[in-house]
């Protein structure tokens, strides 16, 4: 692979696209972005709002705190925040700056303006439409497939944007099929750091800061501090788990600090980065070595999630935790074979974790997934491993990733529906 190769450029572009900043859990923030965009198209304050959402959006918004709202939770809160205080040009940082007066306006909007929520009767996993009404006028915006992909815009029944026709300047779709674990490791070994420094520096700074805040202020279930108080801070394995969990606890509980996401998820962005950062500190690795290890962890997570999809009943912390283990393996050995076996071992251990929405318990799942990633690495260092035929594990890393993709994408669809049924009656 050479810097002028198409594959090299694709890997760089995937990193830039996937490692975006976001304030708050990405599903409610996507709703806020959708609502802010609809209000902008309407051009005036709405008198009522209709929200249509897919099941996975309901699942991932139900129990998480929307930042900058004074502790509000749920779909209506996210939509109200977007309508009242959203910056429609800021994507997943749509409500990153909200004044105290705007917070009061959000509360008033919720109490005075009808917001109806309807489940969408389709098979899409990530889909939402926000329609706003004022007098005789209405406007609607649809986001689907990814958290910032606006697929359709209408005003008074006229389509202003439809995904059937690309707008001028739209970038061509990236070839995620070009990713492979072997290719990722090769790319990490030769990449010009100048091509990835900006996105990785932002990830290091943002994610480290929110994890430190999580530990300092005891957000959520405080899993990070539980780990440190129970097992001590002298072991990098514990610190790696604690930092990732602390960042998640802060984020799930409404912390207003930004996170750099991975595969559309802030929790996954925290999971793939913070353990690798902790290991780099503990082993006195150079900044260059840290960058290259983060390239491995980030792209290995994206590669696995490409097979599964953005949202699923399969917990994204599992893929991110195994990818963090891969990043640690690359950081300490630089060996492709070790990276591959680390991922396989980790997936064999924790692939049964389900996603039952965004909430404080995500921090505990992250701690377990990172532990599996580290254990998978240490197993292989000691000559132990899981083999093809052990459950869903197949011979060859790409075959195992394919199997997990089928499990998460296809096999767990009924599980996803059952989880949603259980959650909506709780």
Rosetta blueprint (number, residue, H / E / L):
1 X L
2 X L
3 X L
4 X L
5 X L
6 X H
7 X H
8 X H
9 X H
10 X H
11 X H
12 X H
13 X H
14 X H
15 X H
16 X H
17 X H
18 X H
19 X L
20 X L
21 X E
22 X E
23 X L
24 X L
25 X L
26 X H
27 X H
28 X H
29 X H
30 X H
31 X H
32 X H
33 X H
34 X H
35 X H
36 X H
37 X H
38 X H
39 X H
40 X H
41 X H
42 X H
43 X L
44 X L
45 X L
46 X L
47 X L
48 X E
49 X E
50 X E
51 X E
52 X E
53 X E
54 X L
55 X H
56 X H
57 X H
58 X H
59 X H
60 X H
61 X H
62 X L
63 X L
64 X L
65 X E
66 X L
67 X L
68 X L
69 X L
70 X L
71 X L
72 X L
73 X E
74 X L
75 X H
76 X H
77 X H
78 X H
79 X H
80 X H
81 X H
82 X H
83 X H
84 X H
85 X H
86 X L
87 X L
88 X L
89 X L
90 X L
91 X H
92 X H
93 X H
94 X L
95 X L
96 X L
97 X L
98 X L
99 X L
100 X H
101 X H
102 X H
103 X H
104 X H
105 X H
106 X H
107 X H
108 X H
109 X H
110 X H
111 X H
112 X H
113 X L
114 X E
115 X E
116 X E
117 X E
118 X E
119 X E
120 X L
121 X L
122 X L
123 X L
124 X L
125 X L
126 X L
127 X E
128 X E
129 X E
130 X E
131 X E
132 X E
133 X E
134 X E
135 X L
136 X L
137 X E
138 X E
139 X E
140 X E
141 X E
142 X E
143 X E
144 X E
145 X L
146 X L
147 X L
148 X L
149 X L
150 X E
151 X E
152 X E
153 X E
154 X E
155 X E
156 X L
157 X L
158 X E
159 X E
160 X E
161 X E
162 X E
163 X L
164 X L
165 X L
166 X L
167 X L
168 X L
169 X L
170 X L
171 X L
172 X L
173 X L
174 X L
175 X L
176 X H
177 X H
178 X H
179 X L
180 X L
181 X H
182 X H
183 X H
184 X H
185 X H
186 X H
187 X H
188 X H
189 X H
190 X H
191 X L
192 X L
193 X H
194 X H
195 X H
196 X L
197 X H
198 X H
199 X H
200 X H
201 X H
202 X H
203 X H
204 X H
205 X H
206 X H
207 X H
208 X H
209 X H
210 X H
211 X H
212 X H
213 X H
214 X H
215 X H
216 X H
217 X H
218 X L
219 X L
220 X L
221 X L
222 X L
223 X H
224 X H
225 X H
226 X H
227 X H
228 X H
229 X H
230 X H
231 X H
232 X L
233 X L
234 X L
235 X L
236 X H
237 X H
238 X H
239 X H
240 X H
241 X H
242 X H
243 X H
244 X H
245 X H
246 X H
247 X H
248 X H
249 X H
250 X H
251 X H
252 X H
253 X L
254 X L
255 X L
256 X L
257 X L
258 X L
259 X E
260 X E
261 X L
262 X E
263 X L
264 X L
265 X E
266 X H
267 X H
268 X H
269 X H
270 X H
271 X H
272 X H
273 X H
274 X H
275 X H
276 X H
277 X H
278 X H
279 X H
280 X H
281 X H
282 X H
283 X L
284 X L
285 X L
286 X L
287 X H
288 X H
289 X H
290 X H
291 X H
292 X H
293 X H
294 X H
295 X H
296 X H
297 X H
298 X H
299 X H
300 X H
301 X H
302 X H
303 X H
304 X H
305 X H
306 X H
307 X H
308 X H
309 X L
310 X L
311 X L
312 X L
313 X L
314 X E
315 X L
316 X H
317 X H
318 X H
319 X H
320 X H
321 X H
322 X H
323 X H
324 X H
325 X H
326 X H
327 X H
328 X H
329 X H
330 X H
331 X H
332 X H
333 X H
334 X L
335 X L
336 X H
337 X H
338 X H
339 X H
340 X H
341 X H
342 X H
343 X H
344 X H
345 X H
346 X H
347 X H
348 X H
349 X H
350 X H
351 X L
352 X L
353 X L
354 X E
355 X L
356 X L
357 X L
358 X L
359 X L
360 X L
361 X H
362 X H
363 X H
364 X H
365 X H
366 X H
367 X H
368 X H
369 X H
370 X H
371 X H
372 X H
373 X H
374 X H
375 X H
376 X H
377 X H
378 X H
379 X H
380 X H
381 X H
382 X L
383 X L
384 X L
385 X L
386 X L
387 X L
388 X L
389 X L
390 X L
391 X L
392 X L
393 X L
394 X L
395 X L
396 X L
397 X H
398 X H
399 X H
400 X H
401 X H
402 X H
403 X H
404 X H
405 X H
406 X H
407 X H
408 X H
409 X H
410 X H
411 X H
412 X L
413 X H
414 X H
415 X H
416 X H
417 X H
418 X H
419 X H
420 X H
421 X H
422 X H
423 X H
424 X H
425 X H
426 X L
